[in-house]
Each structure stands twice: as structure tokens, then as C-alpha cells.
Amino acid sequence: MKSRVQGMRTWAAATAAGATSAFWGVQAFAEELMGQPTPGGMGLQPAAAPLKHAVHDFHDLILLPLITIICLFVLGLLLWCVVRFNKKRNPIPAKWTHNTMIEVIWTVVPVLILMGISVISFKLLFAYHDMPKPDLTVKATGYQWYWGYELPDQKVGEFVSNMLPEDEAKARNVPYRLAATEPLVVPVNKVVRVLVTGADVIHAFGLPAFGLKTDAIPGRVNETWFKAERTGTFYGQCSELCGVDHAFMPIEIKVVTQPEFDAWVASKGGSTSTAAPAPAAAPAADAAAVPAAATAAAATTTPAAAASATPAPTSTPAAPAPAPAAK
């Protein structure tokens, strides 16, 4: 009797703990922060790009229901075995050890489940590699232990992004170990191609709100893309163990409007103009301008000027007088 009471207390405590966790989980889910982790939050970070929306759909509509069904099925089997085949209910154990049909089922069914998941995931994998026409390109280079960014289209040379010191992060009211000294700035609703590489060891460019996670490998350039749907600040980190300061490589991306992006590019000494000069066409244009100028000058010359400019004809010598006739 005493053990039964203790068991009921244990079940009550577990139920209360589960209810409390669910309550706080719902509260945290309702107050999730955009672009950064939510303390005590559950689930994936809110999506701010098309790729992350696809990740949410794959996780919430495919993986999570499958995992739930499998866990409940396995739990049901365990409870059935505990109740049906305990020593009191089954004092004489069975002698058989194999069942061909059951072994075929528990081999074939998981294979079919994995095949179904893989087929559905192909669409998501294709979306990651099917990049739309990019509006700008960013080169992200991982170093030990910071990031370097470069915008070749805007002629912005590489600048270094380190982790913001703790006192400065507190003064700015930004998350420590996620905020950076030089954030990457991109325009909203533009397709951004990210070229990712490493300078020393393998790093990883990961930003959860955009669904990004691409390895930065020395001697190789990997490619990914995103299209931010809203303005704001979004944080990520290096997602590959790269050394003693691996935890101090934050990624901060500020998504701004196009005028704000143009102003930031100008502050970096870059240019947002895409029109390229044509030096080869200049000599031809100058050469064409010479006869045109001569024609215009001739057309505007006055008759008086023409007469003064015309050289006077040279006079011919007079013929000698005839000799007098002889008498």
C-alpha cells in the first residue's frame, strides 16, 4: 500500500512538472524573439526568409508528426509488454525466440519511413541550391576567430567583424556573444548570394532566422543565399568546432531599407552604381567629333570671313609692247 501511494505521488509530481513545462513553453512560444534565441523558448526560431519557412514546414508538418507517432507507438508497445508479460500475468515464459513476420515488418517499415522522408526533403534541398538571380553578393571568410565580410559588387573591401565586448553589449542593450563590432548590412527583400570560405580551419556560417548553415572550408568556396523579408537585426554564430575561441565568432546581419543600405555602402567607401564606364568608346567618340566640329565651323562661316580667308589671285605679267615698224 505504501509503495502504491509513493507511486501515485511520483506520477502526480511528473504530471505537474509536465504541465508546468508545457505552460512555460506556451508562454515562451508566444513571446519568441525575432532574430535571436528566446530564453526558455521551444521550437525553431521564427522565420524571416523563404528558406526558413520551408524548413519550418518540413519540421512541423512532416518530421514532428512522424516522431510523435513513432514515440507513442513505441511507448504503447513497452506498456503492453510490461502489463501483459510480467511475472504475475505470465508465470511460464514462452519458449520461442524469433518471428519472421515481425522481423520483416520492423525492418521494412522503418526503411519505407526513411525513404518517404528523403523524397519529401529533396524539394527543400533543391530550394537551397535553386538560387534566384542575386541582387548583390557577399563574401564571408571565417578566421580564427572572427568573420571578414566583403561586398565586391559595391566595391566594399573586406572588413573585420569581432565579438562585441560585454560592457559595450550591456550599454547598447544587445545580446552578449551574439552582437558584433561590425555587423553585415544588407537591403530588405533582396536576394543576397553568400560566398563562404575559410582562411585557416573549417568554420560554418550559420544564421537560424534565415535557415543558413554552410561550411567555410579553406581552399573552397561554398555558396548559399537568403532573402530577408523584414528589417531588423538577426544573429548567428559559427556552427563548426574551430578551436579554443569557437564560441566567440558571432554573426550579426542588419537588414535595412535600400536608402539606408546605400548610405552604409557610401560610408564604407563603396559605390552602389552598377553602370560601368566604357573607356574603349571614348577615342572613337573623339575621332567622330573632329569632322563634326569642322562641318559645323564651315556651316557657320560668314561670306565676309570666307572672302577674307580666300587668297587673292596672283597677277600675270603684262605682254611686251610691239616694236616700231622700220621705215
C-alpha positions in Angstrom: 0.0 0.0 0.0 2.8 2.4 0.9 4.6 1.7 -2.3 1.4 2.3 -4.3 0.9 5.7 -2.6 4.5 6.6 -3.4 4.0 5.6 -7.0 0.9 7.8 -7.2 2.9 10.7 -5.7 5.6 10.2 -8.3 3.0 10.2 -11.1 1.4 13.3 -9.7 4.7 15.1 -9.5 5.7 14.1 -13.0 2.3 15.3 -14.3 2.6 18.6 -12.5 6.2 19.1 -13.9 4.9 18.3 -17.4 2.1 20.8 -17.1 4.4 23.5 -15.8 6.8 22.9 -18.7 4.0 23.0 -21.2 2.7 26.2 -19.7 6.0 28.0 -19.7 6.7 26.6 -23.2 3.5 28.1 -24.5 4.3 31.4 -22.8 7.8 31.4 -24.3 6.4 30.4 -27.7 4.0 33.4 -27.6 6.8 35.8 -26.8 9.5 34.4 -29.1 12.2 36.9 -30.1 12.9 37.6 -33.8 16.4 37.0 -35.0 17.8 35.7 -31.7 17.3 32.9 -29.2 14.4 33.2 -26.8 15.3 32.3 -23.1 13.3 29.2 -22.2 11.8 29.0 -25.7 10.7 25.9 -27.5 10.9 25.1 -31.2 12.7 26.7 -34.0 13.4 30.4 -34.2 10.8 32.4 -36.1 11.4 32.5 -39.9 12.4 35.7 -41.6 13.4 34.3 -45.1 11.8 31.9 -47.6 14.3 29.1 -46.9 13.5 29.1 -43.2 9.7 29.0 -43.9 10.4 25.8 -45.9 12.4 24.4 -43.0 9.5 25.1 -40.6 7.1 23.4 -42.9 9.3 20.3 -43.2 9.9 20.1 -39.5 6.4 21.0 -38.3 4.3 19.1 -40.9 6.5 16.1 -41.7 9.1 15.3 -39.0 7.3 16.3 -35.8 4.1 14.3 -36.5 6.2 11.2 -37.6 8.3 11.5 -34.4 5.2 11.8 -32.3 3.5 8.8 -33.8 6.7 6.6 -33.5 7.2 7.6 -29.9 3.6 6.9 -28.9 3.7 3.6 -30.8 6.9 2.5 -29.0 5.6 3.7 -25.7 2.4 1.7 -26.2 4.5 -1.5 -27.0 6.5 -1.0 -23.9 3.4 -0.6 -21.7 1.8 -3.6 -23.3 4.8 -5.7 -22.7 5.1 -4.5 -19.1 1.4 -5.3 -18.3 0.9 -8.4 -20.4 4.2 -10.2 -19.9 5.1 -9.5 -16.3 5.8 -12.3 -14.0 2.4 -12.3 -12.3 0.4 -12.4 -15.5 2.8 -14.7 -17.3 4.5 -17.1 -14.8 5.5 -19.5 -17.6 7.5 -17.7 -20.2 7.3 -18.6 -23.8 10.0 -20.7 -25.4 10.1 -19.1 -28.9 12.8 -16.6 -29.8 12.0 -15.5 -33.4 9.1 -14.4 -35.5 9.8 -14.0 -39.2 6.8 -11.8 -40.0 7.5 -9.3 -37.1 11.2 -9.1 -38.1 10.2 -8.4 -41.7 7.8 -5.7 -40.6 10.2 -3.9 -38.2 12.8 -3.9 -41.0 10.7 -2.8 -43.9 8.5 -0.2 -42.2 11.5 2.0 -41.0 13.0 1.8 -44.4 9.8 3.0 -46.0 9.5 5.8 -43.5 13.1 6.9 -44.2 12.5 6.8 -47.9 9.4 8.9 -47.6 11.3 11.5 -45.5 14.1 11.6 -48.0 11.8 12.0 -51.0 10.0 14.9 -49.3 13.3 16.5 -48.3 14.5 16.7 -51.9 12.3 19.7 -52.5 13.9 21.5 -49.6 17.4 20.6 -50.7 16.6 21.8 -54.2 15.3 25.1 -52.9 18.7 25.7 -51.2 20.5 25.1 -54.5 18.0 26.8 -56.7 19.1 30.4 -56.0 17.1 33.2 -57.8 19.0 35.9 -59.7 21.1 37.6 -56.9 20.8 41.3 -56.3 24.1 41.5 -54.5 27.0 39.2 -53.4 28.6 39.0 -50.0 31.8 37.1 -49.4 32.1 35.7 -45.8 35.5 34.4 -44.7 36.0 32.6 -41.4 39.1 33.3 -39.4 40.4 32.1 -36.0 38.3 33.6 -34.5 36.3 36.3 -36.3 34.5 36.9 -39.6 35.5 39.0 -42.6 33.0 40.4 -45.0 33.4 41.8 -48.5 30.8 43.2 -51.0 32.5 43.0 -54.4 29.6 44.4 -56.4 29.5 47.6 -54.3 33.4 47.8 -54.2 33.4 47.4 -50.4 36.7 45.8 -49.3 36.9 43.3 -46.6 36.1 44.5 -43.1 36.5 42.5 -39.8 33.6 41.6 -37.5 34.6 40.7 -33.9 32.5 39.9 -30.9 31.3 43.0 -29.1 32.8 43.3 -25.5 30.5 42.5 -22.7 30.4 46.0 -21.2 29.6 47.6 -24.6 27.0 45.0 -25.3 25.3 45.8 -22.0 25.5 49.5 -22.7 23.8 49.0 -26.1 21.3 46.5 -24.7 22.2 43.9 -27.2 22.8 40.2 -26.6 26.4 39.5 -25.4 28.3 36.9 -27.5 25.9 37.4 -30.4 26.4 41.1 -31.2 29.4 42.1 -33.3 31.6 45.1 -33.7 30.9 45.4 -37.4 27.6 43.9 -38.5 27.0 42.9 -42.1 24.3 45.2 -43.6 22.0 44.1 -46.5 18.9 45.5 -48.0 15.4 44.1 -47.3 13.6 42.0 -50.0 16.8 41.5 -52.0 18.3 38.2 -52.9 21.7 38.0 -51.3 24.3 35.5 -52.5 26.7 34.5 -49.8 30.1 33.1 -50.8 31.5 31.2 -47.8 35.1 30.2 -47.3 37.7 29.7 -44.6 41.2 31.1 -44.1 42.7 28.6 -41.7 40.4 25.8 -40.4 36.8 24.7 -41.1 34.2 27.2 -39.8 30.4 27.3 -40.5 28.3 30.3 -41.4 25.0 29.7 -39.5 22.1 32.1 -39.0 18.9 30.4 -37.8 16.3 33.0 -38.7 17.3 32.8 -42.4 17.8 29.0 -42.3 21.6 29.3 -43.1 24.3 26.8 -42.2 27.1 26.5 -44.7 30.6 25.2 -44.0 33.5 27.6 -44.5 36.3 25.4 -45.9 39.9 26.7 -46.6 40.6 26.5 -50.3 37.0 26.1 -51.3 34.1 28.5 -51.8 30.6 27.3 -50.9 27.5 29.2 -51.9 24.2 29.9 -50.2 21.5 32.6 -50.4 18.8 34.3 -48.4 16.1 36.9 -48.9 15.2 38.8 -45.8 11.5 39.6 -45.6 11.7 42.2 -42.9 14.1 44.8 -41.5 15.8 44.2 -38.2 18.9 42.7 -36.6 19.5 38.9 -36.9 22.1 36.9 -35.0 24.0 33.7 -35.7 27.3 32.0 -34.8 30.0 29.8 -36.2 28.5 26.3 -36.1 31.6 24.2 -36.6 34.1 23.5 -33.8 37.1 25.6 -34.9 39.3 26.0 -31.9 39.5 27.4 -28.4 37.6 30.6 -29.2 34.9 28.9 -31.3 32.2 30.3 -29.1 33.3 33.9 -29.8 32.6 34.1 -33.5 29.1 35.8 -33.7 27.4 36.7 -36.9 25.3 39.9 -36.9 23.3 40.9 -40.0 21.3 44.1 -40.1 18.5 44.2 -42.7 17.7 47.8 -43.7 15.9 49.7 -46.4 17.6 50.4 -49.7 18.4 54.1 -49.0 19.9 53.1 -45.6 21.9 50.4 -47.4 23.2 52.9 -50.0 24.3 55.2 -47.2 26.1 52.4 -45.4 27.9 51.5 -48.6 28.9 55.1 -49.1 30.3 55.2 -45.5 32.4 52.2 -46.4 33.9 53.9 -49.4 31.9 51.8 -51.9 29.6 52.6 -54.7 26.0 51.3 -55.4 26.2 52.4 -59.1 26.2 49.4 -61.5 26.9 51.5 -64.7 30.5 50.7 -65.8 32.4 53.3 -67.8 33.4 52.5 -71.4 37.0 53.7 -71.9 37.3 52.0 -75.3 34.4 54.0 -76.8 35.9 57.4 -75.8 38.7 57.6 -78.5 36.1 56.7 -81.2 33.8 59.4 -79.9 36.6 62.0 -80.0 37.5 61.0 -83.5 34.0 61.3 -84.7 33.7 64.7 -83.0 36.6 66.2 -85.2 34.8 66.1 -88.6 31.6 67.0 -87.0 33.2 70.1 -85.5 34.8 71.0 -88.8 31.5 70.7 -90.6 29.8 72.9 -88.0 32.5 75.5 -88.3 32.2 75.6 -92.1 28.5 75.9 -91.9 28.7 78.9 -89.6 31.4 80.8 -91.6 30.1 84.2 -92.9 30.7 85.2 -96.6 32.9 88.1 -95.5 35.0 85.8 -93.5 35.1 83.4 -96.4 36.2 86.2 -98.7 38.9 87.3 -96.3 40.0 83.8 -95.9 40.2 83.2 -99.7 43.7 84.0 -101.0 43.9 86.8 -103.7 44.7 85.6 -107.2 48.3 86.2 -108.4 48.6 88.8 -111.2 50.2 87.8 -114.6 52.9 89.9 -116.1 51.9 92.4 -118.9 52.8 91.5 -122.5 55.7 93.5 -124.0 54.9 96.4 -126.3 55.3 95.8 -130.1 58.5 97.1 -131.7 58.0 100.2 -134.1 57.9 99.4 -137.8 61.0 100.0 -139.8 61.0 102.9 -142.3 
